[in-house]
Amino acid sequence: MDLALRDRFTELWKNYFGGTALPIAFFYTEAETSAGMAPRAEKWSCFIGALSQVRRGKSLAFSAESIGCAGGKRYLGFGNKLRPGFEYFLSCGNQEIEGERYLRTPAQVEKFLKDAPWKPAPASRIVFRRWDMLEAMDEPEVVIFFATPDVLSGLFTLAGFDRDDLQGTIAPFGSGCASIIQYPLAEAFHEKPRAVLGM
């Protein structure tokens, strides 16, 4: 990480977005870092809640064992296995499974799963740090902004500032972790990456 860039962004952020919290960033690594290791998940849990600690300045590293949700494991790239009948769980349900009704039919869920980007994690750990806590050896892959409506409108405008196609932001269907991990990582492979609006 270019620490001069980190510090310059922090200065500009404070100037233009006032007391709004700094964004967080993540990267995958095999290297030892100063980030604390998130504990092994002993039961179902959503890792998004732990990001509140990162937003307050505590850097955290997660492994497959730290993630207590099959969806979270999938969207962080630590596994691609879904529960049996997932197409019914996410849609209308059946005799054995109560449906969440996020999509109307099991066929829509199957198409979503086929079309959604998925790549295996390139390393055994994913590290989250608040922007101002990034270190020289860190190589952030995605920056995540938790934004109030006024800040969101500014970020939305900035996402299209230097584009000629007027498509600087997308809002794809998916869970919170899909929207801040899976989709932004996939955008990095596009010729003109877009910002992802989610959560």
Order of alpha helices (4+ residues) and beta strands (2+ residues): alpha-beta-beta-alpha-beta-alpha-alpha-alpha-beta-beta-alpha-beta-alpha-beta
